[in-house]
């Protein structure tokens, strides 16, 4: 009998989302004290002002959205998304299949990047508490 993942194509969106949920679930199970992540920079060389705690919350929120569907955003996020949508308006005039493939490639890229960030966060947390893999 094949596992559920084995039945899915390697490049299936469903598998990519399942992998992301699994990695974040592992992060949630490992990070028992998220407050230890406060004020710890995610990446020393990056210009990003988010610390590991903020990344932790973001990754969990995205997982919840992946598993539960879209939920209403706060006003600041809604305004940001509206501005992004306006910038994409010329693309929306393209063929629907082309738009679909463009967004699908982008979604795969984002899910892979977020999965790596979740794994990195888990490893850094283990370093903070003195456990190395």
Protein Blocks (a to p, Z undefined) as FASTA:
>chain_A
ZZfklmpcfklfklmmmmmmmmmmmmmmmmmblmlmgopafblkbmbfbdfklmmmmmmm
mmmmmmnopcdddfklmmmmmmmmmmmmmmmmmcfklmmmmmmmmmmmmmmmmmmmmmmm
mmmmmmmnopaZZ
